[in-house]
Amino acid sequence: MEVKKTGTTTVGIVTKEGVVLATEHRATMENIIAHKVAKKLYKIDENLGMTTAGLVGDIQYLVRYMRAEAALYRLKRGQLMSVKALATLLSNILNSTKYFPYWVSILVGGYDNRGYHVFAVDAAGGAIEDKYASTGSGSSFVYGVLEDRYKEDMSLDEAVELAVRGIAAAMKRDSASGDGIEVATITKKDGFQYVPDSKIKKLMPK
């Protein structure tokens, strides 16, 4: 049985004003472009988002699972789930199935009462917090851009531009990444917000 995989580039960036998450849209199946509008960036709750790389079925299941758990947490406790709690829950689920794993690589980002955070979570359940992270087949190209241009005191708008620049660099060199960019910001003021396509197009490198 053939299994559909996503060749992917994702990025998460922490700033003093919020978190930026970004992905591109291409899904591949071996050397075939299977879809040009693949969804890889998801809202989990008002303060939480995820980017995804890996098997489409695994991704969709885990997104539904995390959304349900975040909603139950808010209902039972009367408060939003923290970023670390979501990353830990996801890590525990992936670790418990590491011998029959979900083939995914995920970024979890958002805000809580401790500030803004991004966690990279691998298929075996490893969860590492960092100021920026990238996953997927184009991540090496993104890291080249991030290492050169990231600054801890950068604004949210500057981070959006940096995320677009990183994804665009990957799309030029990674054949499994392409067909447009999706970006979201997560702030305490406005929650989870998708960045309009018109703004993304203006930020694309010439």
Solvent accessible surface area in square Angstrom, and as a share of the most:
residue,aa,sasa,rsa
1,M,223,1.00
2,E,136,0.61
3,V,74,0.43
4,K,70,0.30
5,K,123,0.52
6,T,17,0.10
7,G,11,0.11
8,T,1,0.00
9,T,0,0.00
10,T,0,0.00
11,V,0,0.00
12,G,0,0.00
13,I,0,0.00
14,V,10,0.06
15,T,7,0.04
16,K,130,0.55
17,E,79,0.35
18,G,0,0.00
19,V,0,0.00
20,V,0,0.00
21,L,0,0.00
22,A,0,0.00
23,T,0,0.00
24,E,0,0.00
25,H,41,0.18
26,R,43,0.16
27,A,1,0.01
28,T,15,0.09
29,M,51,0.23
30,E,158,0.71
31,N,144,0.74
32,I,98,0.50
33,I,73,0.37
34,A,30,0.23
35,H,86,0.38
36,K,123,0.52
37,V,129,0.74
38,A,17,0.13
39,K,87,0.37
40,K,3,0.01
41,L,0,0.00
42,Y,20,0.08
43,K,69,0.29
44,I,11,0.06
45,D,12,0.06
46,E,72,0.32
47,N,1,0.00
48,L,0,0.00
49,G,0,0.00
50,M,0,0.00
51,T,0,0.00
52,T,0,0.00
53,A,6,0.04
54,G,16,0.15
55,L,23,0.11
56,V,41,0.24
57,G,50,0.49
58,D,29,0.15
59,I,6,0.03
60,Q,84,0.37
61,Y,90,0.34
62,L,0,0.00
63,V,3,0.02
64,R,145,0.53
65,Y,72,0.27
66,M,0,0.00
67,R,101,0.37
68,A,53,0.41
69,E,52,0.23
70,A,0,0.00
71,A,60,0.46
72,L,82,0.41
73,Y,41,0.16
74,R,100,0.36
75,L,146,0.73
76,K,159,0.67
77,R,158,0.58
78,G,67,0.64
79,Q,100,0.44
80,L,60,0.30
81,M,9,0.04
82,S,32,0.20
83,V,0,0.00
84,K,112,0.48
85,A,34,0.26
86,L,0,0.00
87,A,1,0.00
88,T,62,0.36
89,L,46,0.23
90,L,0,0.00
91,S,17,0.11
92,N,91,0.47
93,I,22,0.11
94,L,0,0.00
95,N,69,0.35
96,S,89,0.57
97,T,45,0.26
98,K,86,0.37
99,Y,178,0.68
100,F,182,0.76
101,P,35,0.22
102,Y,41,0.16
103,W,151,0.53
104,V,7,0.04
105,S,36,0.23
106,I,0,0.00
107,L,0,0.00
108,V,0,0.00
109,G,0,0.00
110,G,0,0.00
111,Y,29,0.11
112,D,16,0.08
113,N,147,0.76
114,R,139,0.51
115,G,16,0.16
116,Y,42,0.16
117,H,12,0.05
118,V,0,0.00
119,F,14,0.06
120,A,31,0.24
121,V,2,0.01
122,D,67,0.35
123,A,24,0.19
124,A,53,0.41
125,G,8,0.07
126,G,33,0.32
127,A,43,0.33
128,I,125,0.63
129,E,79,0.35
130,D,78,0.40
131,K,94,0.40
132,Y,35,0.13
133,A,5,0.04
134,S,11,0.07
135,T,11,0.06
136,G,29,0.28
137,S,62,0.40
138,G,0,0.00
139,S,22,0.14
140,S,79,0.51
141,F,77,0.32
142,V,0,0.00
143,Y,78,0.30
144,G,48,0.47
145,V,24,0.14
146,L,0,0.00
147,E,122,0.55
148,D,112,0.58
149,R,119,0.44
150,Y,34,0.13
151,K,134,0.57
152,E,118,0.53
153,D,98,0.51
154,M,15,0.07
155,S,31,0.20
156,L,28,0.14
157,D,89,0.46
158,E,89,0.40
159,A,0,0.00
160,V,2,0.01
161,E,70,0.31
162,L,8,0.04
163,A,0,0.00
164,V,0,0.00
165,R,73,0.27
166,G,0,0.00
167,I,0,0.00
168,A,2,0.02
169,A,30,0.23
170,A,0,0.00
171,M,46,0.21
172,K,141,0.60
173,R,189,0.69
174,D,19,0.10
175,S,97,0.62
176,A,17,0.13
177,S,1,0.01
178,G,3,0.03
179,D,51,0.26
180,G,30,0.29
181,I,10,0.05
182,E,31,0.14
183,V,0,0.00
184,A,0,0.00
185,T,17,0.10
186,I,0,0.00
187,T,14,0.08
188,K,109,0.46
189,K,184,0.78
190,D,78,0.40
191,G,7,0.06
192,F,11,0.05
193,Q,92,0.41
194,Y,91,0.35
195,V,15,0.09
196,P,83,0.52
197,D,95,0.49
198,S,72,0.46
199,K,74,0.31
200,I,8,0.04
201,K,147,0.62
202,K,165,0.70
203,L,45,0.22
204,M,63,0.28
205,P,39,0.25
206,K,223,0.95
